[in-house]
């Protein structure tokens, strides 16, 4: 099976999981994750202009990528970004301050 055929058979969830596992920087940044997936999309679908590819649906929807990342990080805590613990601590401090 060619790499293009393999890619076409992968769901967005499978692709997001692959990149969260391989590239830890994608755990903290939706932009980095979207870039990685779109880079693969552009190669596989021969997208030369990113805006055209986004408009005509050849690029994976960025909102779908973000949602799948959130679901996977909820399901697999080991895939959470390194800043999550710090963010949670800061959120608790802010909540206490606001009350």
Steps between C-alpha positions, in 0.01 A plus 500: 500500500643839403557774758217701344258209532607444861445868576156500339396205717606673821238691693569844640511343846769251392707775341472728804597211729803427280626858516431544872704187562790584267524880548462615863495865388164430333354420843528866603419669172201452274687706241791255499261204478301655216823582316619140522170361372465760225857435391404136447173604329684728260737223394232235467238714325739713297381824658721784380299786647398445863205739480359320195548164673320624808212641299446193282532250784828333408649610834376351826263735682701678774206483741483121455871477580456708816198298619677169445806627690280596796323162501825305477668703773199444724509126426880465524648734765852407390432695179420822687725796442771585748334829591165348605594451865625858520185631331279310743692639799472853360128452434445394861683811626297725271171338607589548866596862434176575310279353772 
